[in-house]
Amino acid sequence: MNLTELNKVATAMVTPGKGILAADESSGTIRKRFDAIGVESTEENRRDYREMLFRAKDAMSRYISGVILYDETIWQNAKDGTPLVKLIEQAGAIPGIKVDEGTQALPMCPGETVTVGLDRLAERLKKYYERGARFAKWRAVIDIGSGIPSMTAISVNAHALARYAALCQAAQIVPIVEPEVLMDGDHDIERCYEVTQRVLNKTFQELRVQRVALEGMVLKPNMAISGKKCAKQASVEEVAEKTIRLLKACVPAAVPGIAFLSGGQSDEEATAHLNAMHKLGPLPWGLTFSYGRALQAAPQKAWSGRPENVAAGQRAFSHRARMNGLASRGEWQSSLEQKAA
C-alpha cells in the first residue's frame, strides 16, 4: 500500500469548491427514477443519460472532483466508443466504483440489515483498478425505529465497512466509508445525533482494529437531521451546528475529508445545510458533498430521455453542481437559486 498516493487521491476528492457525483444507482433505483420521467430503463438509455452528465464539461471540470459509478457503467463506452471512465478523467475528475452488493436481512434482528459483497471483493477491486477506478464506495444502512438500531446491527455493519476499507487500501483504492443513518422515521434531531454518534464511534473503532490508514479514506456520513416524519423539523442552523459538533467529537483529524450524502433531503436543503456548516469553520477536515439525487433530480427532469434536451439537462446539472460547489466554500445564497429559476 502506497499511503502517499492514497492520501493524494483522498485529498483531491474533497478539493475546496468541488464534490463527488454519486451516479451509482442500482438498476432497480434508476428504473424508479426513469419511470418518474417516463423513460424506459434500457442499458442504452442509462448510458446516454450518464454520458450527458459526464460530458457537461463546465460542471465536471469546475465543481466535480470524482464520480461514483455502478458496475454496469464502469464498463460502458460512450456513443462514440470512448470509455465513460475516460470522459470522467478528461474532465479532470476521478472515477470511482460502488462495490457493495446491497443489503440482506440481519439474522435475529427483525427490521435490520447488513450490507453484503465482501466475497471475491479483492479480485473485483483489481479489475476496477485496471479499468481506472481510484476510489470505491460501500454503504451501510442503519435504520432508526422502535427498539432499533441494535448494537448487533451497528457492530456487524461497522465490521464489514472496515473489512471493505482494508481490502480497498490493499488494492491501492481509496475507500469511501458510508455509514448511513436513515432519515425515514419520525425521530427528532436529538435521536439522530445519538444514533449517528454510536455508529461513527463504532465504525472508527473497527477501522483502527483492521489497520485502515485514516489518511487514505473519505467518510460519507448522514447529517444530524430530523426524521422526515418528525413533526418538528430542525432549522438549517441547528442541523449545521449539531452535525459539526457530532463530527468533531467522532471523526479524527487524520481523515482528509468528509463528503455528505443527501439522504432524501430536497436539492436546496442539502445545499443550504452544507453551506451553513462552512460558516462554523475552521474545520479539521475538508467538508463537501457526495450527492446523488440532490444533483440529478433536476437534470433528469430536464432531459426526460430526449436527445434534443441534452443541453437543457446539462444546464440543470451545471446549476446544481455550481450551487453545491459554492456551498462547499460557504459562499452559497438562496437568491442564486431564484436567479437561475
Secondary structure, DSSP 8 states (H G I E B T S, - for coil): --HHHHHHHHHHHT-TT-EEEEE---HHHHHHHHHHTT----HHHHHHHHHHHHT-HHHHHHHEEEEEE-HHHHT-B-TTS-BHHHHHHHTT-EEEEE----EEE-TT-TT-EEE---TTHHHHHHHHHHHT--EEEEEEEE--BTTBS-HHHHHHHHHHHHHHHHHHHHTT-EEEEEEEE---SS--HHHHHHHHHHHHHHHHHHHHHTT--GGG-EE----S---TT-SS---HHHHHHHHHHHHHHHS-TTS-EEEE--TT--HHHHHHHHHHHHTT---SSEEEEEESHHHHHHHHHHHTT-GGGHHHHHHHHHHHHHHHHHHTTT---HHHHHHH-
